[in-house]
Amino acid sequence: MSETLFTLGAGPVDLYPEVRAAFTRPVLSDGDPGFLSFYERVNDKLTRALECSTPAVILQSEAILGLEAAAASLIARGDVVLNLASGIYGKGFGYWAARYAKEVVEIEVPYDTAIDPAAVEAMLKKHPEIAVVSVVHHETPTGTLNPVREIGAVARRHGALLIVDAVSSFAGMDIHPEDSNADIFVAGTAKCLGGAPGLTLLAVSDRAWAKIEANKDAPFASILSIKDWRHAHRADRGFPFTPLMADMNALDAALDRYAAEGPENVWRRHASTAAACRRGAAAMGLDLWPRSEAIASPTVTALKAPDGIDAEAVVAEVLRRHGVMLSAGSGELAKKILRIGHMGPTAHPIHAVLALAALGATLGAMGAKVDIGAGVEAALAAA
Ligand SMILES: *Cc1c(COP(=O)(O)O)cnc(C)c1O
């Protein structure tokens, strides 16, 4: 058994030291006035980080809960939903949407490309009855970005509400609920914020609240409920269920760290690490998975596994040889894609150098033609 020395995969990420330390803070009772006011302060910090004008909402489980809750709460029985699928998360959201909607129409594109806002516009013209549009900003399994701002502008023009999965992009680049016209914007703690999986971070627009409150089928008194937690941030209101105090402590530390470093600085190091990764991989002789660099994510770099080489076997071997945990693809693309994550604490170019060196050495040993030296030099030069 090899020891994991560096976690450089597509998430969850290793924790910032401040976040790790916060898990040792006292866990107060949920009725403790100290905890009630602490929760309100953390919620305020989150609202500021999200740059939203409505108070943020925190759901008490990993980010996947927020996505399912968004479908359950916002989509009413009579709704037609437009689901945009450029990858596995987008495709998966369509299955949730189908549970709650009258009908789901979908635009699906190859998983190395992005959704074209013009196609969204055409679909909304053809189906003016579409009430909700859903999109994933960053398809983590394939490292591709969708143009959510443009898609959000189109949805807004047509009066449709927009659900954005920004779980692996928020806090790693300049993306926020209101600049993308998102009505429900879903983020998490375990990607670019450098925390552990445990909480869903939501921004909900006034329009979305009106629809949720009017939706008789929206869950309440349920783990899937968004509205149960609408007022939880108010110290005078209390909680519908027990909040995850240890995770709230960690979120507090992650948000403090994000604010202290400065969001622009955090985004910049994500972008420069991604650039180092792409330059290095290209010089090494590896191809990017996204069809164009313009849609390549600043938070995860997805590469094509060289012909005849199984990406899952490569990832296992990199860990065994070097103690470096990378990621393969997911689902049907599991064996075809190699991923280097650079989120939160590992979004420093030196991690790209390390990941590429370990990857290159292993690929070389497995018979691929790679130029490790050129890759490392190019990654260092780009950093
Ligand atoms: C990681 C991820 C999720 C799910 O987050 P969890 O913390 O695993 O629940 C959802 N969407 C995208 C795009 C992700 O990258």
The ligand as an SDF file (V2000), in Angstrom:
LIG
                    3D

 15 15  0  0  0  0  0  0  0  0999 V2000
  -18.3050   17.6900   -7.3370 C   0  0  0  0  0  0  0  0  0  0  0  0
  -19.4590   18.1270   -8.1430 C   0  0  0  0  0  0  0  0  0  0  0  0
  -20.7850   17.9670   -7.7220 C   0  0  0  0  0  0  0  0  0  0  0  0
  -21.1460   17.2410   -6.4580 C   0  0  0  0  0  0  0  0  0  0  0  0
  -20.4990   17.7220   -5.3460 O   0  0  0  0  0  0  0  0  0  0  0  0
  -20.3460   16.7560   -4.1030 P   0  0  0  0  0  0  0  0  0  0  0  0
  -19.5750   17.5480   -3.1200 O   0  0  0  0  0  0  0  0  0  0  0  0
  -19.6090   15.5610   -4.6070 O   0  0  0  0  0  0  0  0  0  0  0  0
  -21.7160   16.4260   -3.6560 O   0  0  0  0  0  0  0  0  0  0  0  0
  -21.8000   18.4480   -8.5250 C   0  0  0  0  0  0  0  0  0  0  0  0
  -21.5460   19.0600   -9.6950 N   0  0  0  0  0  0  0  0  0  0  0  0
  -20.2940   19.2350  -10.1480 C   0  0  0  0  0  0  0  0  0  0  0  0
  -20.0750   19.9300  -11.4390 C   0  0  0  0  0  0  0  0  0  0  0  0
  -19.2110   18.7750   -9.3830 C   0  0  0  0  0  0  0  0  0  0  0  0
  -17.9480   18.9340   -9.8230 O   0  0  0  0  0  0  0  0  0  0  0  0
  1  2  1  0
  2  3  1  0
  2 14  2  0
  3  4  1  0
  3 10  2  0
  4  5  1  0
  5  6  1  0
  6  7  2  0
  6  8  1  0
  6  9  1  0
 10 11  1  0
 11 12  2  0
 12 13  1  0
 12 14  1  0
 14 15  1  0
M  END
$$$$
